Amino acid sequence: MSENTMNENVVEMTPTTETPKKKRGRPQKIQQQMFVEMWNASTNLNEVAETLGISKLSCSVRASNLRKSGIALDHFKRGRKAKLAK
């Protein structure tokens, strides 16, 4: 084979920024300061969970426990966003 045809068969590998699938069991450990900064910078629970790679339930429980210990965390609006009238 010539060198040109060998190069055509090479596929470039580009790094992906997708979060890995969540595994069952204990959620990964995230430093408290990092969690607080991420929580206060985000607009909703889904955004925090996807960014940190943990479940929404783990995020909300952790936020609740941090609030009980006296750390100031923002509260997100509850429920779905309202549909816009056409």
N, C-alpha and C positions, 0 to 999 in steps of 0.2 A: 504494500500500500504506500501511496505517496504521503508526504507530510501534510499536504492540504486536506486530504480526505480524513486523516486522523484527527485534525483539529476541528473539522466539522462535526465530528461525533462527540466532542467534549461538551458537556453541559455545565454552564456556570452555576455555581451554588451561591445564592445570596442569603445572607442571614435574615431570619424572620423575627419580627418583634411581637409575635403572637404569644399570649400567655399559655403556659402548658395546661393540659387538662387537670382538673382538680382530682386528687386522689382521696380515697376514703381514709378515715382515721383522723388523727390529731392534725390540726392546721399548723402550717409552718410558723416558726417564731419570728416575730417582727418587733423591732425595738419600739418602746413606748413613744419616744419622741418622734420617730418617723411616722408612726400611726397617727399621732395627734396632728402633725403638720399636714399629712395627706388628707385626713378627715376635714380639717378646717379649710383646706384649699379646694375641696370637691363640692359639687352641687347636689349630688345624690348618693344613695347607698350603693347602687349598682356600679357607679364609677369607682368608688373606693375598693369594692370587692374585686373588680376586674383588674385594677391596677396592682393590687397587692397579691392577687392570685389565691384568695381565700373566699369562702362562701359568704353570702350576704348575712346569714344567721350569725356566723362567727364575728363579723364586723359589728353588727348591732349589739351583740352581747358584750363584746369588748368595750364598745363605746359606753354602754350603760354602766359597766363596772368602773370605768375610768371616771365617769361623772359622779358616781357614788363616792369615789375616793377624793373628790374635790377638784378634778381637772376640768377646765372650761372647754367644752366641745360644743360646736354649733348643733342646732336641731334642724333636721331636714323636714320639709313639708311632707305630710302623709298623703297617701293615695296616688291616684293617677293624675296626669296632667289633664286639664280640661280641654275638650275638643273645641277647635275654633269654628264658629258659625260661618257658613259660606254666604 
